[in-house]
Amino acid sequence: MMTCKQASKLISQSLDRPLSWSELMQLKLHLMICGACNRFKKQLNLLRVALQSIRTNMENNSAITLPLAAKARIIDQIESDQQSQ
């Protein structure tokens, strides 16, 4: 039987990749009996939808701009992260 820790990991991974048939069946079985993991799945989906909505609103709103200093910090951080890999 799948643990809640394993189920939460699969729930999270399902947002990034398709689950295998075996993973999906194990997860569905666990979700049938575990209210906490069902709530976690719903909360994660709610966060995903909310973040997509925010992204869409920001992309479609030309009044929202990022200060040049913030852009520079982001670029510096990305370059720093790439160099450390």
N, C-alpha and C positions, 0 to 999 in steps of 0.2 A: 504494500500500500504506500502511496506517495505521501510524503510529509508536507506540511504547510510551507516549509522553507523551499522544498523542491517545486511545489506548485507556484509559489510567488515568483520564483526564478523563471519558470516556463511562461507565466502570465506576462512578465516583463519582456522576455525574449520574443513572445508572439507579436509584439509591436514592431520588432525589427526584422523578423524573418518568419516564413511559414513553418509551423511545427510539423514534425513527421506524424504519420498516422498513429504510431504507437504513443508518441508524446501527447497528441491531441486526445486520444481515448483515455489515457491515464489521467490527464488533467480534467476531462469532463467527468470522469468517475469521482475524482476528488471533489470537484465543485458541487456534485450532487449531494454530498454529505457535509460540506464545510461552509457554513455561513460566513465565517471570517474571510476566507479566500474569495468568496463571491463578492463581498463588500470591497475587498482590495481590488479585484478586477474591475468593478464598477467605478471605483475612485480613480484608478489608473486611466480608464477610458475617458472619464470626465476631464481629467487633467490634459489628456491628449487633445480632446476636442477644444478645450479652452485655449490651449497654446496655439492650436491651428487657427482659431478665430482671432487671437491677438496678432499672430503673424500676418494673416490676411488683411486685417484692419490697418496694420502699420505699413504694409506694402502698398495699399490703395490710398493712403492718406499722405499726400504730398506736403502737408503742413508739418508733419513730424520729421524733424531733421536731427542728425547726430552732430554734436559739436566736433570741430576738427581735432581738438585735443583728445576726445574720446576715440575717434577713428584712429588716431596715431597710436594710442595705448593698445587698442585691439590689434592693430597690425604688428606692433612690437611684440605683443604676447604670442601671436600666432607664429611669428618668425622664431621667437625664442623656443617655443614648443617644438617646432620642426627641427631646429638645430640639436635639441636634446634627444631626439629619437634616433 
